[in-house]
Amino acid sequence: MNDNQPWYVIEDIDRIDSPALVVYPERVSENIRTLKKMVNGNTDRLRPHIKTHKTKEATILLMDAGIHQFKCATIAEAELLGMIKAPDVLLAYQPVGPKVHRYLELIERYSNTSFSCLVDNLANAENLSVQAGKKGVKIRVYIDINVGMGRTGIPVGDEAIQLYQGIRLLDNMELLGLHVYDGHLRDPDINQRRERCHLAFAPVWTMISELERQGYPAPVVVAGGSPTFPIHAADARVVCSPGTFIFWDKGYGDGLPEQQFQHAALVLTRIISLPTSTTLCLDLGHKSIASENPLDRRVHLLNAPDLKPIGQSEEHLVVEVPAGHEWKIGDVFYGLPYHICPTVALYEQAIAIVDGHQTGIWPIVARDRSIIV
């Protein structure tokens, strides 16, 4: 690769149809090194979420780096981890309905992996206990604590203590700790984010002190995502669970400037039409890139940063260009997604690029809702 070219340029670009998801494994590995440095190399304090990449390949890179604990959000993601014998997997979701039986099947089928899941109410914990007893297995759980996200979890305090006490009495169940997700804390200013995080977690530490006073062992605390990772990384009491770090994206790159992760996944797109003298049409529709954000916060074209999106449909993105431009049909753009996680889920595979050349395929195995179980 020409050293003068930008890092993302692909030499054999004509071999890759578009739209396409491409990943840069060397940058992924550098992001893993950065992750470890932020906890002073103590991989026991890391439980990265695989929701962003959903691949065996990225997980193996993490395991090769000494990381042995993982977090996921779906049964398929948990199964992917079981298939490659990841040692310790937290399903950060409360199994209900058919997921209870699928989760129990995971435990039986992938015995090399120690699975755990979330609970936030005693009735569901009791049901899990009964179903586990029928299978002759033990379920490992974390209590899901709500510190302001307002999505799932039980409020910190007396109600959570009562749930903790109740679960400890159940058969076929091992209570490991607390899961505390604070995804609502996204202040661009790290100092404001840190202050809000400390305020949100103060009641958690108070509750843990009360549990210890009552004679219970100190629970493990799995906490945070990418926005609060630097804050929790500085607190030895916390096991950290960021996910987006693996590929990073434009949204977090802009909003979390204190974090030095590299962009490691892009979407390739081509000009397919020149509808007017001042517009281009690209093959990058809603089905090719996450589109929940406003139109101007969906993709950043690295090699044409001044182009302005003005319209998007299922398979097309229209951008505005100056009159007299020199773009032509077939020209390629390297798109940096604002939100990489749902973008990855739109693709069956990612194409690995090393030194400007295609070196392999990373199947997005866990984009599906089920694999085997």
Secondary structure as UniProt FT lines:
FT   TURN            3..4
FT   TURN            7..8
FT   TURN            11..12
FT   HELIX           13..15
FT   STRAND          20..23
FT   HELIX           25..37
FT   TURN            38..41
FT   HELIX           43..45
FT   TURN            51..53
FT   HELIX           56..64
FT   TURN            65..66
FT   STRAND          69..72
FT   HELIX           75..83
FT   TURN            84..85
FT   STRAND          88..91
FT   HELIX           98..109
FT   TURN            111..112
FT   STRAND          114..119
FT   HELIX           122..135
FT   STRAND          139..146
FT   STRAND          154..155
FT   TURN            156..157
FT   HELIX           158..168
FT   TURN            171..172
FT   STRAND          173..181
FT   TURN            183..184
FT   HELIX           190..213
FT   TURN            214..215
FT   STRAND          220..223
FT   TURN            227..228
FT   HELIX           229..233
FT   TURN            236..237
FT   STRAND          238..240
FT   HELIX           244..246
FT   HELIX           250..255
FT   TURN            257..258
FT   STRAND          265..276
FT   TURN            277..278
FT   STRAND          279..282
FT   TURN            286..288
FT   HELIX           295..297
FT   STRAND          299..301
FT   TURN            302..303
FT   TURN            305..306
FT   STRAND          308..312
FT   STRAND          317..320
FT   TURN            323..324
FT   TURN            329..330
FT   STRAND          332..337
FT   HELIX           340..344
FT   TURN            345..346
FT   STRAND          349..354
FT   TURN            355..356
FT   STRAND          357..363
FT   HELIX           365..367
//
